[in-house]
């Protein structure tokens, strides 16, 4: 059985009140995952960790961000069998579907990594003679991603890839239907060396979903 915790500031931790919830496999009817049931103060801790990491991640040179995202893509691809096993237990469907999820998600990361050096500003026409207006694109800060269960690896990666490429840090709210799948994804980003607090994970029970 999978045991899932929150991942905040690069560390696995229980919910602040130590509460958990069980996820039952739609195939076997058995409990396959027990996960931390995060509450509002856990979310705030994750946001604080992402805010603390933001100045460091956003200031990295574009080439360094690209290398780290490419490493995450390669590590994700190498864990296909693990994602397949967890996905089939938590959600059902077929191994081929989760293998496809991993393949597409890894390539989404590679595409996002390639876009990092393409982020540009714009010269805007000005009504004032002899002046020039410029739009300068900058990271906005902490981004919240919410991932569903039906294409869990693809859609969670979509919530992470471009915000990270643009220099933001992320708090990912996992689906209560596949918390172990989303935990493995966030751990993959962390183990690829993005840095503490760059990607954080919050899990919650369905009763606490809003």
FIKOLZA-1660 file (N, C-alpha, C; in steps of 0.1 Angstrom, whole numbers, plus 5000, padded with zeros to 4 digits):
% residues 210
   i   px   py   pz ch aa at
   1 5008 4988 5000  A  X  N
   1 5000 5000 5000  A  X CA
   1 5009 5012 5000  A  X  C
   2 5005 5022 4992  A  X  N
   2 5012 5035 4992  A  X CA
   2 5009 5044 5004  A  X  C
   3 5020 5049 5009  A  X  N
   3 5019 5059 5020  A  X CA
   3 5024 5072 5015  A  X  C
   4 5015 5082 5015  A  X  N
   4 5018 5095 5008  A  X CA
   4 5018 5106 5019  A  X  C
   5 5028 5115 5018  A  X  N
   5 5029 5126 5027  A  X CA
   5 5029 5139 5019  A  X  C
   6 5028 5150 5025  A  X  N
   6 5029 5163 5019  A  X CA
   6 5044 5165 5015  A  X  C
   7 5047 5173 5005  A  X  N
   7 5061 5176 5002  A  X CA
   7 5062 5191 5002  A  X  C
   8 5069 5196 5013  A  X  N
   8 5069 5211 5015  A  X CA
   8 5084 5215 5018  A  X  C
   9 5089 5224 5010  A  X  N
   9 5103 5229 5012  A  X CA
   9 5113 5217 5010  A  X  C
  10 5110 5208 5001  A  X  N
  10 5119 5197 4999  A  X CA
  10 5118 5186 5009  A  X  C
  11 5109 5186 5018  A  X  N
  11 5108 5176 5028  A  X CA
  11 5094 5169 5029  A  X  C
  12 5094 5156 5030  A  X  N
  12 5081 5149 5032  A  X CA
  12 5077 5152 5047  A  X  C
  13 5064 5154 5049  A  X  N
  13 5059 5157 5062  A  X CA
  13 5044 5153 5063  A  X  C
  14 5039 5150 5075  A  X  N
  14 5025 5147 5076  A  X CA
  14 5017 5159 5076  A  X  C
  15 5004 5158 5076  A  X  N
  15 4995 5169 5078  A  X CA
  15 4997 5175 5092  A  X  C
  16 4994 5188 5093  A  X  N
  16 4998 5194 5106  A  X CA
  16 4990 5188 5118  A  X  C
  17 4978 5182 5115  A  X  N
  17 4971 5175 5126  A  X CA
  17 4972 5160 5125  A  X  C
  18 4982 5156 5117  A  X  N
  18 4984 5141 5115  A  X CA
  18 4973 5133 5109  A  X  C
  19 4963 5140 5103  A  X  N
  19 4951 5133 5098  A  X CA
  19 4955 5127 5084  A  X  C
  20 4948 5116 5081  A  X  N
  20 4950 5110 5068  A  X CA
  20 4937 5106 5062  A  X  C
  21 4938 5102 5049  A  X  N
  21 4926 5096 5043  A  X CA
  21 4930 5085 5034  A  X  C
  22 4921 5076 5032  A  X  N
  22 4923 5064 5024  A  X CA
  22 4917 5065 5010  A  X  C
  23 4925 5060 5000  A  X  N
  23 4920 5059 4986  A  X CA
  23 4917 5045 4983  A  X  C
  24 4905 5042 4978  A  X  N
  24 4902 5028 4975  A  X CA
  24 4903 5026 4960  A  X  C
  25 4909 5015 4956  A  X  N
  25 4911 5012 4941  A  X CA
  25 4897 5010 4935  A  X  C
  26 4894 5016 4924  A  X  N
  26 4881 5013 4917  A  X CA
  26 4881 4999 4911  A  X  C
  27 4892 4992 4910  A  X  N
  27 4893 4979 4904  A  X CA
  27 4891 4968 4915  A  X  C
  28 4899 4969 4925  A  X  N
  28 4899 4958 4935  A  X CA
  28 4890 4961 4947  A  X  C
  29 4886 4974 4949  A  X  N
  29 4878 4978 4961  A  X CA
  29 4886 4978 4974  A  X  C
  30 4899 4977 4973  A  X  N
  30 4908 4977 4984  A  X CA
  30 4915 4990 4986  A  X  C
  31 4919 4993 4998  A  X  N
  31 4926 5005 5001  A  X CA
  31 4940 5004 4995  A  X  C
  32 4944 5013 4986  A  X  N
  32 4957 5012 4979  A  X CA
  32 4966 5023 4983  A  X  C
  33 4961 5034 4989  A  X  N
  33 4969 5046 4993  A  X CA
  33 4963 5052 5005  A  X  C
  34 4972 5055 5015  A  X  N
  34 4968 5063 5026  A  X CA
  34 4976 5076 5025  A  X  C
  35 4970 5087 5025  A  X  N
  35 4977 5100 5022  A  X CA
  35 4974 5110 5033  A  X  C
  36 4983 5119 5035  A  X  N
  36 4981 5130 5044  A  X CA
  36 4969 5139 5040  A  X  C
  37 4960 5142 5049  A  X  N
  37 4949 5150 5047  A  X CA
  37 4952 5165 5051  A  X  C
  38 4959 5172 5042  A  X  N
  38 4963 5185 5044  A  X CA
  38 4952 5195 5047  A  X  C
  39 4954 5205 5055  A  X  N
  39 4945 5215 5058  A  X CA
  39 4950 5229 5054  A  X  C
  40 4942 5239 5057  A  X  N
  40 4946 5253 5052  A  X CA
  40 4959 5257 5057  A  X  C
  41 4963 5254 5069  A  X  N
  41 4976 5258 5074  A  X CA
  41 4987 5251 5067  A  X  C
  42 4985 5239 5062  A  X  N
  42 4995 5231 5054  A  X CA
  42 4997 5238 5041  A  X  C
  43 4986 5243 5035  A  X  N
  43 4986 5250 5022  A  X CA
  43 4995 5263 5024  A  X  C
  44 4992 5270 5035  A  X  N
  44 5000 5282 5038  A  X CA
  44 5015 5279 5039  A  X  C
  45 5018 5268 5046  A  X  N
  45 5032 5264 5047  A  X CA
  45 5039 5261 5033  A  X  C
  46 5031 5255 5024  A  X  N
  46 5036 5252 5011  A  X CA
  46 5038 5265 5003  A  X  C
  47 5028 5274 5005  A  X  N
  47 5030 5287 4998  A  X CA
  47 5042 5295 5003  A  X  C
  48 5044 5295 5016  A  X  N
  48 5055 5302 5022  A  X CA
  48 5069 5296 5017  A  X  C
  49 5069 5282 5016  A  X  N
  49 5081 5276 5010  A  X CA
  49 5084 5279 4996  A  X  C
  50 5073 5280 4988  A  X  N
  50 5074 5284 4974  A  X CA
  50 5079 5298 4973  A  X  C
  51 5073 5307 4981  A  X  N
  51 5077 5321 4981  A  X CA
  51 5092 5323 4985  A  X  C
  52 5096 5315 4994  A  X  N
  52 5111 5316 4999  A  X CA
  52 5120 5311 4987  A  X  C
  53 5115 5301 4980  A  X  N
  53 5123 5296 4969  A  X CA
  53 5123 5304 4956  A  X  C
  54 5113 5313 4955  A  X  N
  54 5111 5320 4943  A  X CA
  54 5123 5329 4939  A  X  C
  55 5128 5337 4948  A  X  N
  55 5140 5346 4944  A  X CA
  55 5152 5338 4939  A  X  C
  56 5154 5326 4944  A  X  N
  56 5165 5318 4940  A  X CA
  56 5162 5312 4926  A  X  C
  57 5151 5306 4925  A  X  N
  57 5147 5299 4912  A  X CA
  57 5146 5309 4901  A  X  C
  58 5139 5320 4903  A  X  N
  58 5137 5330 4893  A  X CA
  58 5150 5337 4888  A  X  C
  59 5160 5337 4897  A  X  N
  59 5173 5344 4894  A  X CA
  59 5183 5335 4887  A  X  C
  60 5180 5322 4886  A  X  N
  60 5189 5313 4879  A  X CA
  60 5190 5317 4864  A  X  C
  61 5202 5315 4858  A  X  N
  61 5203 5318 4844  A  X CA
  61 5194 5309 4836  A  X  C
  62 5190 5313 4825  A  X  N
  62 5181 5305 4816  A  X CA
  62 5187 5291 4813  A  X  C
  63 5200 5291 4810  A  X  N
  63 5206 5278 4807  A  X CA
  63 5205 5268 4819  A  X  C
  64 5206 5273 4831  A  X  N
  64 5206 5264 4843  A  X CA
  64 5192 5259 4845  A  X  C
  65 5182 5268 4844  A  X  N
  65 5168 5263 4845  A  X CA
  65 5165 5252 4834  A  X  C
  66 5170 5255 4822  A  X  N
  66 5168 5245 4811  A  X CA
  66 5174 5231 4815  A  X  C
  67 5186 5231 4820  A  X  N
  67 5193 5219 4823  A  X CA
  67 5186 5211 4834  A  X  C
  68 5180 5218 4844  A  X  N
  68 5173 5212 4855  A  X CA
  68 5160 5206 4850  A  X  C
  69 5153 5213 4842  A  X  N
  69 5141 5208 4836  A  X CA
  69 5143 5196 4827  A  X  C
  70 5154 5196 4819  A  X  N
  70 5157 5185 4811  A  X CA
  70 5161 5173 4819  A  X  C
  71 5168 5175 4830  A  X  N
  71 5171 5164 4839  A  X CA
  71 5158 5158 4845  A  X  C
  72 5149 5167 4849  A  X  N
  72 5136 5162 4854  A  X CA
  72 5129 5153 4844  A  X  C
  73 5129 5158 4831  A  X  N
  73 5123 5150 4820  A  X CA
  73 5129 5136 4819  A  X  C
  74 5142 5136 4819  A  X  N
  74 5149 5123 4818  A  X CA
  74 5146 5114 4830  A  X  C
  75 5146 5119 4842  A  X  N
  75 5143 5111 4853  A  X CA
  75 5128 5106 4853  A  X  C
  76 5119 5115 4849  A  X  N
  76 5105 5111 4847  A  X CA
  76 5104 5099 4838  A  X  C
  77 5110 5100 4826  A  X  N
  77 5110 5090 4816  A  X CA
  77 5115 5077 4822  A  X  C
  78 5126 5077 4830  A  X  N
  78 5132 5065 4835  A  X CA
  78 5123 5058 4845  A  X  C
  79 5113 5065 4850  A  X  N
  79 5105 5059 4861  A  X CA
  79 5091 5055 4855  A  X  C
  80 5091 5052 4842  A  X  N
  80 5078 5049 4836  A  X CA
  80 5071 5037 4843  A  X  C
  81 5079 5026 4846  A  X  N
  81 5073 5014 4851  A  X CA
  81 5067 5017 4865  A  X  C
  82 5074 5025 4873  A  X  N
  82 5069 5029 4886  A  X CA
  82 5056 5037 4885  A  X  C
  83 5055 5046 4876  A  X  N
  83 5043 5054 4874  A  X CA
  83 5032 5044 4869  A  X  C
  84 5035 5035 4860  A  X  N
  84 5025 5026 4855  A  X CA
  84 5019 5017 4867  A  X  C
  85 5028 5012 4875  A  X  N
  85 5023 5004 4886  A  X CA
  85 5014 5012 4896  A  X  C
  86 5018 5024 4900  A  X  N
  86 5010 5032 4909  A  X CA
  86 4997 5036 4902  A  X  C
  87 4998 5040 4890  A  X  N
  87 4986 5045 4883  A  X CA
  87 4975 5034 4882  A  X  C
  88 4980 5022 4878  A  X  N
  88 4970 5011 4877  A  X CA
  88 4964 5007 4890  A  X  C
  89 4971 5008 4901  A  X  N
  89 4966 5005 4914  A  X CA
  89 4956 5016 4919  A  X  C
  90 4960 5029 4917  A  X  N
  90 4951 5040 4922  A  X CA
  90 4939 5042 4914  A  X  C
  91 4940 5042 4900  A  X  N
  91 4930 5047 4892  A  X CA
  91 4924 5036 4883  A  X  C
  92 4931 5026 4880  A  X  N
  92 4927 5016 4870  A  X CA
  92 4932 5019 4857  A  X  C
  93 4925 5017 4846  A  X  N
  93 4929 5018 4832  A  X CA
  93 4941 5008 4829  A  X  C
  94 4948 5011 4819  A  X  N
  94 4958 5001 4815  A  X CA
  94 4973 5007 4816  A  X  C
  95 4982 4998 4816  A  X  N
  95 4996 5002 4817  A  X CA
  95 5000 5010 4805  A  X  C
  96 4994 5007 4793  A  X  N
  96 4997 5015 4781  A  X CA
  96 4993 5029 4783  A  X  C
  97 4982 5032 4790  A  X  N
  97 4978 5046 4792  A  X CA
  97 4987 5053 4800  A  X  C
  98 4992 5047 4811  A  X  N
  98 5001 5055 4820  A  X CA
  98 5015 5056 4814  A  X  C
  99 5019 5046 4806  A  X  N
  99 5031 5047 4799  A  X CA
  99 5031 5059 4789  A  X  C
 100 5020 5060 4782  A  X  N
 100 5017 5071 4773  A  X CA
 100 5018 5085 4781  A  X  C
 101 5012 5085 4793  A  X  N
 101 5012 5097 4801  A  X CA
 101 5026 5101 4804  A  X  C
 102 5035 5092 4808  A  X  N
 102 5049 5095 4811  A  X CA
 102 5056 5100 4799  A  X  C
 103 5054 5093 4787  A  X  N
 103 5061 5097 4775  A  X CA
 103 5057 5112 4771  A  X  C
 104 5044 5115 4771  A  X  N
 104 5040 5128 4768  A  X CA
 104 5045 5139 4778  A  X  C
 105 5044 5135 4791  A  X  N
 105 5048 5145 4801  A  X CA
 105 5063 5148 4800  A  X  C
 106 5071 5138 4798  A  X  N
 106 5085 5140 4796  A  X CA
 106 5088 5150 4785  A  X  C
 107 5081 5148 4774  A  X  N
 107 5083 5156 4762  A  X CA
 107 5078 5170 4764  A  X  C
 108 5067 5172 4772  A  X  N
 108 5062 5185 4776  A  X CA
 108 5073 5192 4784  A  X  C
 109 5080 5185 4793  A  X  N
 109 5090 5192 4801  A  X CA
 109 5102 5196 4791  A  X  C
 110 5105 5188 4782  A  X  N
 110 5116 5191 4772  A  X CA
 110 5112 5203 4764  A  X  C
 111 5099 5204 4760  A  X  N
 111 5094 5215 4752  A  X CA
 111 5095 5228 4761  A  X  C
 112 5091 5227 4773  A  X  N
 112 5091 5239 4782  A  X CA
 112 5105 5243 4784  A  X  C
 113 5115 5234 4786  A  X  N
 113 5129 5237 4788  A  X CA
 113 5134 5245 4776  A  X  C
 114 5130 5241 4764  A  X  N
 114 5134 5248 4752  A  X CA
 114 5128 5262 4750  A  X  C
 115 5117 5264 4757  A  X  N
 115 5111 5278 4756  A  X CA
 115 5118 5288 4766  A  X  C
 116 5125 5283 4775  A  X  N
 116 5131 5292 4785  A  X CA
 116 5139 5304 4779  A  X  C
 117 5147 5301 4769  A  X  N
 117 5155 5311 4762  A  X CA
 117 5147 5319 4752  A  X  C
 118 5134 5316 4750  A  X  N
 118 5126 5323 4740  A  X CA
 118 5117 5333 4746  A  X  C
 119 5118 5335 4759  A  X  N
 119 5109 5345 4766  A  X CA
 119 5115 5358 4763  A  X  C
 120 5107 5367 4757  A  X  N
 120 5112 5380 4752  A  X CA
 120 5103 5391 4756  A  X  C
 121 5108 5403 4756  A  X  N
 121 5099 5415 4758  A  X CA
 121 5094 5420 4744  A  X  C
 122 5087 5431 4745  A  X  N
 122 5082 5438 4733  A  X CA
 122 5084 5452 4733  A  X  C
 123 5087 5458 4721  A  X  N
 123 5087 5472 4719  A  X CA
 123 5073 5477 4715  A  X  C
 124 5068 5486 4723  A  X  N
 124 5054 5490 4720  A  X CA
 124 5054 5505 4715  A  X  C
 125 5046 5507 4704  A  X  N
 125 5045 5521 4699  A  X CA
 125 5041 5531 4709  A  X  C
 126 5048 5542 4709  A  X  N
 126 5045 5553 4719  A  X CA
 126 5039 5565 4712  A  X  C
 127 5030 5572 4718  A  X  N
 127 5024 5584 4713  A  X CA
 127 5033 5596 4716  A  X  C
 128 5043 5595 4724  A  X  N
 128 5051 5606 4727  A  X CA
 128 5064 5606 4718  A  X  C
 129 5066 5616 4711  A  X  N
 129 5077 5617 4702  A  X CA
 129 5090 5615 4709  A  X  C
 130 5099 5608 4703  A  X  N
 130 5113 5606 4709  A  X CA
 130 5114 5597 4720  A  X  C
 131 5103 5589 4723  A  X  N
 131 5103 5580 4734  A  X CA
 131 5100 5566 4729  A  X  C
 132 5103 5556 4737  A  X  N
 132 5101 5542 4734  A  X CA
 132 5095 5535 4746  A  X  C
 133 5085 5527 4744  A  X  N
 133 5079 5519 4755  A  X CA
 133 5083 5504 4753  A  X  C
 134 5086 5498 4764  A  X  N
 134 5090 5484 4764  A  X CA
 134 5082 5476 4774  A  X  C
 135 5078 5464 4770  A  X  N
 135 5072 5455 4779  A  X CA
 135 5082 5444 4783  A  X  C
 136 5084 5442 4796  A  X  N
 136 5095 5433 4801  A  X CA
 136 5088 5422 4808  A  X  C
 137 5089 5410 4803  A  X  N
 137 5082 5398 4810  A  X CA
 137 5091 5393 4822  A  X  C
 138 5084 5392 4833  A  X  N
 138 5091 5388 4845  A  X CA
 138 5082 5377 4852  A  X  C
 139 5089 5368 4860  A  X  N
 139 5081 5358 4867  A  X CA
 139 5071 5365 4877  A  X  C
 140 5060 5359 4879  A  X  N
 140 5050 5365 4888  A  X CA
 140 5051 5361 4902  A  X  C
 141 5057 5349 4905  A  X  N
 141 5058 5345 4919  A  X CA
 141 5054 5330 4921  A  X  C
 142 5045 5328 4931  A  X  N
 142 5040 5315 4934  A  X CA
 142 5028 5312 4926  A  X  C
 143 5028 5300 4919  A  X  N
 143 5017 5296 4911  A  X CA
 143 5011 5283 4917  A  X  C
 144 4997 5283 4917  A  X  N
 144 4991 5271 4922  A  X CA
 144 4986 5262 4910  A  X  C
 145 4990 5249 4910  A  X  N
 145 4985 5240 4900  A  X CA
 145 4976 5230 4906  A  X  C
 146 4965 5227 4899  A  X  N
 146 4955 5217 4904  A  X CA
 146 4954 5206 4894  A  X  C
 147 4957 5194 4898  A  X  N
 147 4959 5183 4888  A  X CA
 147 4947 5173 4890  A  X  C
 148 4940 5169 4879  A  X  N
 148 4930 5159 4880  A  X CA
 148 4935 5145 4879  A  X  C
 149 4927 5136 4879  A  X  N
 149 4931 5122 4880  A  X CA
 149 4930 5114 4866  A  X  C
 150 4923 5120 4856  A  X  N
 150 4920 5112 4844  A  X CA
 150 4932 5111 4835  A  X  C
 151 4941 5120 4834  A  X  N
 151 4954 5119 4827  A  X CA
 151 4964 5125 4837  A  X  C
 152 4967 5118 4848  A  X  N
 152 4973 5124 4860  A  X CA
 152 4987 5129 4858  A  X  C
 153 4995 5122 4850  A  X  N
 153 5009 5126 4848  A  X CA
 153 5010 5138 4838  A  X  C
 154 5002 5136 4827  A  X  N
 154 5002 5147 4817  A  X CA
 154 4997 5160 4822  A  X  C
 155 4985 5160 4829  A  X  N
 155 4979 5172 4833  A  X CA
 155 4986 5178 4845  A  X  C
 156 4992 5170 4854  A  X  N
 156 5000 5176 4865  A  X CA
 156 5012 5183 4859  A  X  C
 157 5019 5176 4850  A  X  N
 157 5031 5182 4844  A  X CA
 157 5027 5195 4836  A  X  C
 158 5016 5195 4830  A  X  N
 158 5012 5207 4823  A  X CA
 158 5010 5219 4833  A  X  C
 159 5006 5216 4845  A  X  N
 159 5004 5226 4855  A  X CA
 159 5018 5231 4861  A  X  C
 160 5028 5223 4858  A  X  N
 160 5041 5227 4864  A  X CA
 160 5051 5232 4854  A  X  C
 161 5051 5227 4842  A  X  N
 161 5062 5229 4832  A  X CA
 161 5064 5243 4828  A  X  C
 162 5054 5250 4823  A  X  N
 162 5056 5263 4818  A  X CA
 162 5057 5273 4829  A  X  C
 163 5050 5272 4840  A  X  N
 163 5052 5281 4852  A  X CA
 163 5067 5281 4856  A  X  C
 164 5072 5269 4857  A  X  N
 164 5086 5267 4861  A  X CA
 164 5096 5273 4851  A  X  C
 165 5093 5270 4838  A  X  N
 165 5101 5276 4827  A  X CA
 165 5102 5291 4827  A  X  C
 166 5090 5297 4832  A  X  N
 166 5090 5312 4832  A  X CA
 166 5095 5318 4845  A  X  C
 167 5101 5309 4854  A  X  N
 167 5107 5314 4866  A  X CA
 167 5099 5314 4878  A  X  C
 168 5087 5309 4878  A  X  N
 168 5078 5308 4889  A  X CA
 168 5081 5296 4898  A  X  C
 169 5076 5296 4910  A  X  N
 169 5076 5284 4918  A  X CA
 169 5062 5279 4920  A  X  C
 170 5060 5266 4924  A  X  N
 170 5046 5261 4922  A  X CA
 170 5042 5253 4935  A  X  C
 171 5030 5254 4939  A  X  N
 171 5023 5245 4948  A  X CA
 171 5013 5237 4940  A  X  C
 172 5015 5223 4940  A  X  N
 172 5006 5214 4933  A  X CA
 172 4996 5208 4942  A  X  C
 173 4984 5210 4940  A  X  N
 173 4973 5203 4947  A  X CA
 173 4970 5190 4940  A  X  C
 174 4974 5179 4947  A  X  N
 174 4972 5166 4941  A  X CA
 174 4957 5163 4940  A  X  C
 175 4953 5154 4931  A  X  N
 175 4940 5148 4931  A  X CA
 175 4938 5139 4943  A  X  C
 176 4927 5139 4949  A  X  N
 176 4925 5130 4960  A  X CA
 176 4923 5115 4955  A  X  C
 177 4921 5114 4942  A  X  N
 177 4920 5101 4936  A  X CA
 177 4933 5094 4932  A  X  C
 178 4944 5102 4931  A  X  N
 178 4957 5096 4928  A  X CA
 178 4968 5103 4935  A  X  C
 179 4968 5104 4948  A  X  N
 179 4978 5112 4955  A  X CA
 179 4992 5106 4954  A  X  C
 180 4993 5092 4953  A  X  N
 180 5006 5086 4952  A  X CA
 180 5013 5089 4938  A  X  C
 181 5004 5089 4928  A  X  N
 181 5009 5093 4914  A  X CA
 181 5015 5107 4914  A  X  C
 182 5008 5116 4920  A  X  N
 182 5012 5130 4920  A  X CA
 182 5024 5132 4930  A  X  C
 183 5024 5124 4941  A  X  N
 183 5036 5125 4949  A  X CA
 183 5049 5121 4942  A  X  C
 184 5048 5110 4934  A  X  N
 184 5060 5105 4927  A  X CA
 184 5064 5116 4917  A  X  C
 185 5055 5122 4911  A  X  N
 185 5059 5133 4901  A  X CA
 185 5066 5144 4908  A  X  C
 186 5061 5149 4919  A  X  N
 186 5067 5160 4926  A  X CA
 186 5081 5156 4931  A  X  C
 187 5082 5144 4937  A  X  N
 187 5095 5139 4941  A  X CA
 187 5105 5138 4930  A  X  C
 188 5100 5135 4918  A  X  N
 188 5109 5134 4906  A  X CA
 188 5115 5148 4903  A  X  C
 189 5106 5158 4904  A  X  N
 189 5111 5172 4902  A  X CA
 189 5122 5176 4912  A  X  C
 190 5119 5172 4925  A  X  N
 190 5128 5176 4935  A  X CA
 190 5141 5168 4934  A  X  C
 191 5141 5155 4931  A  X  N
 191 5153 5147 4930  A  X CA
 191 5161 5151 4917  A  X  C
 192 5154 5158 4908  A  X  N
 192 5162 5163 4896  A  X CA
 192 5170 5175 4899  A  X  C
 193 5168 5180 4912  A  X  N
 193 5177 5192 4916  A  X CA
 193 5171 5205 4913  A  X  C
 194 5158 5207 4912  A  X  N
 194 5152 5220 4910  A  X CA
 194 5155 5229 4922  A  X  C
 195 5155 5223 4934  A  X  N
 195 5158 5231 4946  A  X CA
 195 5146 5230 4956  A  X  C
 196 5150 5232 4968  A  X  N
 196 5140 5231 4979  A  X CA
 196 5129 5242 4977  A  X  C
 197 5116 5237 4978  A  X  N
 197 5105 5246 4977  A  X CA
 197 5101 5251 4963  A  X  C
 198 5108 5247 4953  A  X  N
 198 5105 5251 4939  A  X CA
 198 5092 5245 4935  A  X  C
 199 5090 5232 4938  A  X  N
 199 5077 5225 4936  A  X CA
 199 5073 5218 4949  A  X  C
 200 5061 5221 4954  A  X  N
 200 5056 5216 4966  A  X CA
 200 5043 5209 4964  A  X  C
 201 5040 5199 4972  A  X  N
 201 5028 5190 4970  A  X CA
 201 5019 5191 4983  A  X  C
 202 5006 5193 4980  A  X  N
 202 4996 5193 4991  A  X CA
 202 4986 5182 4987  A  X  C
 203 4983 5173 4996  A  X  N
 203 4972 5163 4994  A  X CA
 203 4961 5166 5004  A  X  C
 204 4949 5162 5000  A  X  N
 204 4938 5165 5009  A  X CA
 204 4927 5154 5007  A  X  C
 205 4918 5153 5017  A  X  N
 205 4907 5143 5015  A  X CA
 205 4896 5149 5007  A  X  C
 206 4888 5141 5002  A  X  N
 206 4876 5146 4993  A  X CA
 206 4867 5154 5001  A  X  C
 207 4866 5152 5014  A  X  N
 207 4857 5160 5023  A  X CA
 207 4862 5174 5024  A  X  C
 208 4875 5176 5022  A  X  N
 208 4881 5190 5024  A  X CA
 208 4882 5197 5010  A  X  C
 209 4878 5190 4999  A  X  N
 209 4879 5196 4986  A  X CA
 209 4868 5207 4985  A  X  C
 210 4872 5218 4979  A  X  N
 210 4862 5229 4977  A  X CA
 210 4860 5232 4962  A  X  C
% end
